[in-house]
Amino acid sequence: MTNLTGKQIVLGVTGGIAAYKAAELTRLLRNAGASVRVAMTRAATAFVSPLTFQALSGNPVHTELLDTEEESAMGHISLARWADLVLIAPATADFIARLRIGLGDDLLSTVCLATRASIAVAPAMNQAMWDNPATQENVRCLSDRGVRILGPAEGDQACGEVGLGRLLEPQRICDELESFFGDGALAGLSVLISAGPTREPIDPVRYISNRSSGKMGYALAEAAARAGAKVSLVTGPTALKAPRVNEVSWVESAAEMYRCIMSKVPSADIYIGAAAVADYSPETAADRKIKKDQLEMVLTLRKTQDILSAVSALPKRPFTVGFAAETDDLENYARQKLVAKSLDMVAANWVGRDEGGFENDDNALFVCWNGGDTYLPLASKKTIAEQLIHLIAERYHAQNSAKDSR
Ligand SMILES: Cc1cc2nc3c(=O)[nH]c(=O)nc-3n(C[C@H](O)[C@H](O)[C@H](O)COP(=O)(O)O)c2cc1C
């Protein structure tokens, strides 16, 4: 068994000189247990015959978007849905540019647009093409959107130049994908995650909310999925693209978040409460827009139900992780929260600073549990999410093996 066993990979081959190396890559991916379906751009077929990939992948090769026979069953959509991962290797400068601007002018680019699976890109091109500001900007933009960029490598090029731009060796690409699919630290477990802010209605047009962007919770959901978990995400309103997880439920208010979490938590092994749920909500919400004819207005707020405490009080509770956002005395508040809400772990972040916390792309966490704590220093929320998920997996398994040996 490898992390690639049973994984369904659409391998996109584009028209570069390194297209021949994708044949070896197909073989390696299949040897590692993955199912591979190859989609080629028209230019790629000038470099290597589709027949080569058909023989190596054991599946028909897809080249044409406007193939009436295949499209009678919406071929590009079914390929997009089938994929656990779309890997473009080699990726030309041209294809990277098309991916960046979201063109759907051939089969492969349309699959990339239509898929909810992760996309990985292994660029291969002349070093000056790689160095070109347009290519660099395109790659940076794709990376910011969550596309995984594999390589390129440095060395001799087919054009006789030397520099950055070579396709990573097929074995390296395979290794990268192995780690991308995670080490299975949460394999077979169900993880329920809440994310984002809530909105507490004052009237049909106004609400009270907070500055949570949802980025941390979404990054955790993706990291948990990569670690092999079945992930259900319950999210308040955010501007983010839904992450690629098993289930996403959208809610608005703290009361809706409470109901949704409580209905899903019985089947969860781990609950991570990363949402910034309102602590108080207007006692009543006007059913018509409130007019501005009074000089003062008093809003009576009532405490919302505490989701974390409700989850941790369940007789058959999941491993429960709470988040804390504090402006001061972070460690003390985090430890108090751990005890007061009988949680298994608290991840606390500073807010109101220049770096980290709400809305930022980076974060730093102080994490504590019964009998230990650690710092996760400032890094991208994606990196912090991966580190936290591994910590959660470690504590979850340690707690369960202690229970089993009792
Ligand atoms: C012999 C030859 C080799 C090429 N090698 C590359 C390459 O390695 N990388 C690249 O980005 N473009 C390369 N190109 C240019 C692409 O083939 C061209 O941009 C094409 O439009 C790419 O189409 P596609 O992105 O749809 O596959 C090469 C062209 C030729 C004629």
The ligand as a Tripos MOL2 file, in Angstrom:
@<TRIPOS>MOLECULE
LIG
   31    33     1     0     0
SMALL
NO_CHARGES

@<TRIPOS>ATOM
      1 C1          9.9060   21.4780  -30.4020 C.3       1 LIG1
      2 C2          9.1050   22.3020  -29.4250 C.ar      1 LIG1
      3 C3          9.3270   22.1710  -28.0940 C.ar      1 LIG1
      4 C4          8.5960   22.9080  -27.1740 C.ar      1 LIG1
      5 N1          8.8470   22.7620  -25.8540 N.ar      1 LIG1
      6 C5          8.1670   23.5070  -24.9670 C.ar      1 LIG1
      7 C6          8.4170   23.3460  -23.5610 C.ar      1 LIG1
      8 O1          9.2270   22.5310  -23.1350 O.2       1 LIG1
      9 N2          7.7240   24.1230  -22.6990 N.ar      1 LIG1
     10 C7          6.7990   25.0440  -23.1250 C.ar      1 LIG1
     11 O2          6.2190   25.7320  -22.2650 O.2       1 LIG1
     12 N3          6.5330   25.1760  -24.4410 N.ar      1 LIG1
     13 C8          7.1800   24.4510  -25.3570 C.ar      1 LIG1
     14 N4          6.9150   24.5950  -26.7060 N.ar      1 LIG1
     15 C9          5.8540   25.5320  -27.1020 C.3       1 LIG1
     16 C10         4.4820   24.8880  -26.9940 C.3       1 LIG1
     17 O3          4.4230   23.7060  -27.7470 O.3       1 LIG1
     18 C11         3.3850   25.8640  -27.4310 C.3       1 LIG1
     19 O4          3.3310   26.9640  -26.5440 O.3       1 LIG1
     20 C12         2.0320   25.2070  -27.5150 C.3       1 LIG1
     21 O5          1.0810   26.1680  -27.9180 O.3       1 LIG1
     22 C13         1.6160   24.6120  -26.1960 C.3       1 LIG1
     23 O6          0.2980   24.1240  -26.2900 O.3       1 LIG1
     24 P1         -0.4550   23.5060  -25.0400 P.3       1 LIG1
     25 O7         -0.1570   24.3970  -23.8820 O.co2     1 LIG1
     26 O8         -1.9010   23.5120  -25.4230 O.co2     1 LIG1
     27 O9          0.0360   22.1270  -24.8660 O.co2     1 LIG1
     28 C14         7.6280   23.8500  -27.6390 C.ar      1 LIG1
     29 C15         7.3980   23.9490  -28.9930 C.ar      1 LIG1
     30 C16         8.1310   23.1960  -29.8990 C.ar      1 LIG1
     31 C17         7.8440   23.3590  -31.3600 C.3       1 LIG1
@<TRIPOS>BOND
     1     1     2 1
     2     2     3 ar
     3     2    30 ar
     4     3     4 ar
     5     4     5 ar
     6     4    28 ar
     7     5     6 ar
     8     6     7 ar
     9     6    13 1
    10     7     8 2
    11     7     9 ar
    12     9    10 ar
    13    10    11 2
    14    10    12 ar
    15    12    13 ar
    16    13    14 ar
    17    14    15 1
    18    14    28 ar
    19    15    16 1
    20    16    17 1
    21    16    18 1
    22    18    19 1
    23    18    20 1
    24    20    21 1
    25    20    22 1
    26    22    23 1
    27    23    24 1
    28    24    25 2
    29    24    26 1
    30    24    27 1
    31    28    29 ar
    32    29    30 ar
    33    30    31 1
@<TRIPOS>SUBSTRUCTURE
     1 LIG1         1 GROUP 0 **** ****
